[in-house]
Amino acid sequence: MTTNACATPGVILAGGLARRMGGGDKPLHEIGGRTILARVVARLEPQCACLMINANGDPRRFASFGLPVVGDSVNGFPGPLAGILAGLDWAAANWPNAAAILTAPGDCPFLPHDLVQRLGQALKADDADVAVAASGGRTHPAIGLWSVPLRNALRQALVVEGLRKVSEWTARVRLTTVAWPAEPLDPFFNANTLDDLAEAEKLAAIEDR
C-alpha cells in the first residue's frame, strides 16, 4: 500500500450528536476566539489535497468554511464508521487517483502538523490497509489513513452486519499504529464536555502564543 500525503483527501468527522454538551455541533464551539472546526481545518489544509466535512442535517451551518458537506449514507447515526464510509465513497467519486483518505474528528483542535506524513509513511512501510494515531498509551481509531478500496467491505459490515465499533472493523484489516508524544500537549485532545472546552481554552492560549 502506498500513499502520497499531498494527494490525500481529508475528511473531518463532524456528525456526532454531542450529547455530553447538551446537543448541537461540538466543532462550532469557540476556543481562543476561533471555532474548533476552524482550528481543525487550519491544521489539515496544508497536509491534504482537499477537505470534506462529514455531517448530517442542514449543511448550511458550515457554509462559512467553503468546504463540501457530505452526510452519512447509513441511517440512524451509526457513528464514525459511517463517516469514514462517506469519506471513502466521496474520494472514490471525486478523487479517483487517491489511494487513501485521512479522517479526523472535528473536535480535535491541536492535530499534529505531520499527521498525514507520518501515517502515510507507516502505511507504506508496513504494507497496511489502515494507519491510526496514538498518544499517551491510547489509540485514536477515528484518526487515521484508510485505503479507499476498503469501502465495499466496510459498507457490507455496516449495512448487512450492523457493525458499529471502529476497533472491531480495524481488527479485520492490516492495521498499523503511529504514536505521538502526549507532552507537553496531547495533539489528539478532543473536546467532549464543557469541562473539556475550558481545558481547551487553556491549551489554545499556550498554542497561540
VENZIZI-V304698 format. One record per pair of residues at least 12 apart in sequence whose C-alpha atoms are under 10 Angstrom apart, sorted by sequence separation. I is the first residue (numbers start at 1). J is the second residue. If there is no record, write none. Layout:
i | j
I | J
I | J
This chain:
i | j
14 | 26
15 | 27
25 | 37
27 | 39
41 | 53
53 | 65
57 | 69
59 | 71
71 | 83
72 | 84
73 | 85
74 | 86
88 | 100
119 | 131
120 | 132
131 | 143
132 | 144
133 | 145
157 | 169
14 | 27
27 | 40
53 | 66
56 | 69
57 | 70
58 | 71
70 | 83
72 | 85
73 | 86
87 | 100
88 | 101
102 | 115
103 | 116
118 | 131
119 | 132
131 | 144
132 | 145
13 | 27
14 | 28
52 | 66
53 | 67
54 | 68
55 | 69
56 | 70
57 | 71
72 | 86
87 | 101
88 | 102
102 | 116
119 | 133
130 | 144
131 | 145
132 | 146
189 | 203
12 | 27
51 | 66
52 | 67
53 | 68
54 | 69
55 | 70
56 | 71
57 | 72
71 | 86
72 | 87
87 | 102
88 | 103
101 | 116
116 | 131
118 | 133
130 | 145
131 | 146
154 | 169
37 | 53
51 | 67
52 | 68
53 | 69
54 | 70
55 | 71
56 | 72
70 | 86
71 | 87
73 | 89
87 | 103
129 | 145
130 | 146
131 | 147
153 | 169
50 | 67
51 | 68
52 | 69
53 | 70
54 | 71
55 | 72
56 | 73
70 | 87
84 | 101
102 | 119
115 | 132
128 | 145
129 | 146
130 | 147
186 | 203
50 | 68
51 | 69
52 | 70
53 | 71
54 | 72
84 | 102
102 | 120
115 | 133
128 | 146
129 | 147
130 | 148
185 | 203
56 | 75
84 | 103
101 | 120
128 | 147
129 | 148
184 | 203
70 | 90
83 | 103
84 | 104
100 | 120
129 | 149
130 | 150
56 | 77
123 | 144
129 | 150
185 | 206
55 | 77
68 | 90
83 | 105
123 | 145
185 | 207
14 | 37
80 | 103
100 | 123
122 | 145
123 | 146
150 | 173
41 | 65
80 | 104
119 | 143
120 | 144
123 | 147
141 | 165
142 | 166
146 | 170
12 | 37
37 | 62
80 | 105
119 | 144
120 | 145
141 | 166
142 | 167
38 | 64
41 | 67
54 | 80
119 | 145
120 | 146
140 | 166
141 | 167
38 | 65
56 | 83
119 | 146
140 | 167
12 | 40
37 | 65
54 | 82
55 | 83
102 | 130
115 | 143
116 | 144
139 | 167
141 | 169
12 | 41
54 | 83
100 | 129
101 | 130
102 | 131
103 | 132
104 | 133
115 | 144
116 | 145
141 | 170
146 | 175
11 | 41
25 | 55
53 | 83
54 | 84
100 | 130
102 | 132
115 | 145
10 | 41
54 | 85
55 | 86
145 | 176
12 | 44
54 | 86
111 | 143
144 | 176
11 | 44
28 | 61
53 | 86
54 | 87
144 | 177
10 | 44
28 | 62
52 | 86
53 | 87
144 | 178
9 | 44
10 | 45
27 | 62
52 | 87
105 | 140
108 | 143
9 | 45
25 | 61
51 | 87
54 | 90
104 | 140
141 | 177
10 | 47
11 | 48
104 | 141
105 | 142
140 | 177
9 | 47
10 | 48
15 | 53
16 | 54
52 | 90
103 | 141
104 | 142
105 | 143
132 | 170
139 | 177
140 | 178
8 | 47
9 | 48
10 | 49
11 | 50
12 | 51
13 | 52
14 | 53
15 | 54
16 | 55
17 | 56
52 | 91
103 | 142
104 | 143
131 | 170
139 | 178
140 | 179
6 | 46
7 | 47
8 | 48
9 | 49
10 | 50
11 | 51
12 | 52
13 | 53
14 | 54
15 | 55
16 | 56
102 | 142
103 | 143
104 | 144
130 | 170
139 | 179
5 | 46
6 | 47
7 | 48
8 | 49
9 | 50
10 | 51
11 | 52
12 | 53
13 | 54
14 | 55
15 | 56
50 | 91
102 | 143
103 | 144
104 | 145
129 | 170
138 | 179
5 | 47
6 | 48
7 | 49
8 | 50
9 | 51
10 | 52
11 | 53
12 | 54
13 | 55
14 | 56
15 | 57
102 | 144
103 | 145
137 | 179
5 | 48
6 | 49
7 | 50
8 | 51
9 | 52
10 | 53
11 | 54
12 | 55
101 | 144
102 | 145
103 | 146
129 | 172
130 | 173
131 | 174
132 | 175
133 | 176
134 | 177
135 | 178
136 | 179
137 | 180
4 | 48
5 | 49
6 | 50
100 | 144
101 | 145
102 | 146
129 | 173
130 | 174
131 | 175
132 | 176
133 | 177
134 | 178
135 | 179
136 | 180
137 | 181
138 | 182
4 | 49
50 | 95
100 | 145
101 | 146
102 | 147
128 | 173
129 | 174
130 | 175
131 | 176
132 | 177
133 | 178
134 | 179
135 | 180
136 | 181
137 | 182
143 | 188
49 | 95
99 | 145
100 | 146
101 | 147
128 | 174
129 | 175
130 | 176
131 | 177
132 | 178
133 | 179
134 | 180
135 | 181
136 | 182
99 | 146
100 | 147
101 | 148
127 | 174
128 | 175
129 | 176
130 | 177
131 | 178
132 | 179
133 | 180
134 | 181
135 | 182
136 | 183
99 | 147
100 | 148
126 | 174
127 | 175
128 | 176
134 | 182
135 | 183
140 | 188
49 | 98
54 | 103
98 | 147
99 | 148
100 | 149
126 | 175
127 | 176
128 | 177
139 | 188
51 | 101
53 | 103
98 | 148
99 | 149
100 | 150
126 | 176
136 | 186
138 | 188
51 | 102
52 | 103
53 | 104
54 | 105
55 | 106
97 | 148
123 | 174
125 | 176
126 | 177
135 | 186
49 | 101
51 | 103
53 | 105
54 | 106
96 | 148
123 | 175
124 | 176
134 | 186
135 | 187
136 | 188
48 | 101
53 | 106
122 | 175
123 | 176
134 | 187
135 | 188
48 | 102
122 | 176
123 | 177
134 | 188
135 | 189
14 | 69
15 | 70
47 | 102
122 | 177
123 | 178
133 | 188
15 | 71
92 | 148
122 | 178
11 | 68
12 | 69
13 | 70
14 | 71
15 | 72
91 | 148
92 | 149
119 | 176
121 | 178
11 | 69
13 | 71
44 | 102
84 | 142
88 | 146
90 | 148
119 | 177
120 | 178
11 | 70
83 | 142
87 | 146
88 | 147
89 | 148
92 | 151
119 | 178
17 | 77
44 | 104
81 | 141
84 | 144
88 | 148
89 | 149
118 | 178
119 | 179
16 | 77
80 | 141
81 | 142
84 | 145
85 | 146
87 | 148
88 | 149
89 | 150
118 | 179
15 | 77
16 | 78
17 | 79
80 | 142
84 | 146
88 | 150
89 | 151
118 | 180
15 | 78
16 | 79
85 | 148
88 | 151
89 | 152
115 | 178
15 | 79
16 | 80
40 | 104
84 | 148
87 | 151
88 | 152
15 | 80
40 | 105
41 | 106
43 | 108
85 | 150
86 | 151
115 | 180
13 | 79
14 | 80
40 | 106
43 | 109
47 | 113
85 | 151
88 | 154
89 | 155
114 | 180
13 | 80
15 | 82
16 | 83
39 | 106
40 | 107
42 | 109
43 | 110
44 | 111
46 | 113
47 | 114
84 | 151
85 | 152
13 | 81
15 | 83
37 | 105
38 | 106
39 | 107
40 | 108
41 | 109
42 | 110
43 | 111
44 | 112
45 | 113
46 | 114
47 | 115
48 | 116
85 | 153
112 | 180
13 | 82
14 | 83
37 | 106
39 | 108
40 | 109
42 | 111
43 | 112
44 | 113
47 | 116
48 | 117
85 | 154
86 | 155
13 | 83
36 | 106
37 | 107
39 | 109
40 | 110
41 | 111
43 | 113
44 | 114
46 | 116
47 | 117
84 | 154
85 | 155
12 | 83
13 | 84
36 | 107
37 | 108
38 | 109
39 | 110
40 | 111
42 | 113
43 | 114
44 | 115
11 | 83
12 | 84
35 | 107
36 | 108
37 | 109
39 | 111
43 | 115
44 | 116
82 | 154
115 | 187
11 | 84
13 | 86
36 | 109
81 | 154
82 | 155
85 | 158
13 | 87
35 | 109
36 | 110
81 | 155
112 | 186
113 | 187
11 | 86
12 | 87
110 | 185
111 | 186
112 | 187
11 | 87
81 | 157
82 | 158
110 | 186
111 | 187
112 | 188
10 | 87
11 | 88
81 | 158
82 | 159
110 | 187
111 | 188
9 | 87
10 | 88
27 | 105
28 | 106
29 | 107
31 | 109
108 | 186
109 | 187
110 | 188
111 | 189
9 | 88
11 | 90
27 | 106
28 | 107
108 | 187
109 | 188
110 | 189
111 | 190
11 | 91
26 | 106
27 | 107
78 | 158
108 | 188
109 | 189
110 | 190
9 | 90
10 | 91
25 | 106
26 | 107
27 | 108
74 | 155
78 | 159
82 | 163
107 | 188
108 | 189
109 | 190
9 | 91
25 | 107
26 | 108
27 | 109
73 | 155
81 | 163
82 | 164
84 | 166
107 | 189
108 | 190
109 | 191
8 | 91
81 | 164
105 | 188
107 | 190
108 | 191
74 | 158
75 | 159
78 | 162
80 | 164
81 | 165
82 | 166
104 | 188
106 | 190
107 | 191
108 | 192
9 | 94
74 | 159
78 | 163
79 | 164
80 | 165
81 | 166
105 | 190
106 | 191
107 | 192
9 | 95
73 | 159
78 | 164
79 | 165
80 | 166
81 | 167
8 | 95
78 | 165
79 | 166
7 | 95
81 | 169
8 | 97
9 | 98
16 | 105
7 | 97
8 | 98
9 | 99
10 | 100
11 | 101
12 | 102
13 | 103
14 | 104
15 | 105
16 | 106
107 | 197
110 | 200
7 | 98
8 | 99
9 | 100
10 | 101
11 | 102
12 | 103
13 | 104
14 | 105
15 | 106
16 | 107
109 | 200
7 | 99
8 | 100
9 | 101
10 | 102
11 | 103
12 | 104
13 | 105
14 | 106
108 | 200
5 | 98
7 | 100
8 | 101
9 | 102
10 | 103
11 | 104
12 | 105
13 | 106
14 | 107
110 | 203
4 | 98
5 | 99
7 | 101
8 | 102
9 | 103
10 | 104
11 | 105
12 | 106
13 | 107
109 | 203
110 | 204
3 | 98
4 | 99
5 | 100
11 | 106
12 | 107
109 | 204
3 | 99
4 | 100
5 | 101
12 | 108
2 | 99
3 | 100
5 | 102
110 | 207
1 | 99
2 | 100
3 | 101
1 | 100
10 | 116
8 | 116
5 | 114
8 | 117
5 | 115
6 | 116
5 | 116
6 | 117
4 | 116
5 | 117
8 | 120
3 | 116
4 | 117
5 | 118
3 | 117
5 | 119
5 | 120
3 | 119
4 | 120
5 | 121
3 | 120
4 | 121
2 | 120
3 | 121
1 | 120
2 | 121
3 | 122
2 | 122
3 | 123
4 | 124
1 | 122
2 | 123
3 | 124
1 | 123
2 | 124
1 | 124
2 | 125
1 | 125
2 | 126
1 | 126
2 | 127
1 | 127
2 | 128
1 | 128
2 | 129
1 | 129
1 | 130
13 | 142
13 | 143
12 | 143
11 | 143
10 | 144
10 | 145
9 | 145
8 | 145
5 | 145
3 | 145
3 | 147
2 | 147
1 | 147
36 | 190
36 | 191
36 | 197
29 | 191
27 | 190
26 | 190
27 | 191
36 | 200
26 | 191
27 | 192
39 | 204
26 | 192
31 | 197
26 | 193
30 | 197
31 | 198
26 | 194
29 | 197
31 | 199
32 | 200
33 | 201
31 | 200
32 | 201
21 | 191
30 | 200
31 | 201
32 | 202
34 | 204
20 | 191
21 | 192
22 | 193
26 | 197
30 | 201
31 | 202
32 | 203
33 | 204
20 | 192
21 | 193
22 | 194
31 | 203
32 | 204
18 | 191
19 | 192
20 | 193
21 | 194
31 | 204
32 | 205
18 | 192
19 | 193
20 | 194
21 | 195
31 | 205
18 | 193
21 | 196
32 | 207
21 | 197
32 | 208
